[in-house]
Amino acid sequence: MTTDVTASQHQLTVLSLTTTALFPVGIDHRLWGVILCDTTNVSAQQLRFARTYLIDTLRQVFVEHANDTIQVWAALDST
């Protein structure tokens, strides 16, 4: 998970988006950060499951945002 734009840009230049998916994360409908995931040998269905898992995990980790809307948007791929 990263909220640093410079670090995100660096990672995107190093990683190939053909094997990486970006999950944008929002808190209260505002972009908060992105989660970079290696998608080598990962199906579209697994990505959907990962999104649900990430939402649940973020809600557990960020309990101070319990009353806020925590969203993980659909993964972005190379397209």
N, C-alpha and C positions, 0 to 999 in steps of 0.2 A: 504494500500500500504506500502510495506516495502522494504528498500534497505539494511538493516542491516542483514548480514548473520547469526549472533548469535541469533538475535531476531527471524528470520525465523525458524531456527533450533529448538528453544524453542517452538514456536507455533506448529510446526509439531509434537513434542513429546506430546504436550497437546491435540491437536485436533485429531480426527479420520478422516483419509482420506476417509472413506466411506461416510462421510457427508460434506466433504470439497473438493473444487476444487482449484487448483493453476493456476492462469493465469500469465505466464511469460510475462514480459514487456520488450521490446527492444527499444532503441533509437539509430538510425543510425546502425542498425543490430548488436548491442551489448546488451547483457543482462543487464538490468538496475535495475530490481527488480521484485517482484512478488506481485500479488494481491490474497489474500486468501478470498474465498467466501464460505459461508455456502450453501450447496446444498441439505439440507433436503427438500424433496417434490419438487424438481426442475427437469424438464425434460431435455433431451438432446437438444431439440429445444430452450428451455429457456436459456440454457448455450450459445448456438450460438448467440442468441439475446443479451445476457449480454456482450459477447465479443465485438460486434459491438458498443454497448452503451459505454463500457469502452474506446474503441479507440476514440470515439467522445469526451467523457468527458476529457480524457487526453490531447487531442489536444487543448481543450478550456482552461484547467488549465495551461498547460505548453506552453504558447504562445512564450516564449523565444526560444523554439525549433521548431518554425513554419516552418523553412526550413529543419528541420531534419525529418527523417522517424521514426514515432512513431508506434510501432507494439504491439499488444497484441496477443500472440500466443495462439493456441488452449489450452483449459483447460486440465490440467493433473489431473487424478483421481487416485484412489488407485492402479490401474493396472499399 
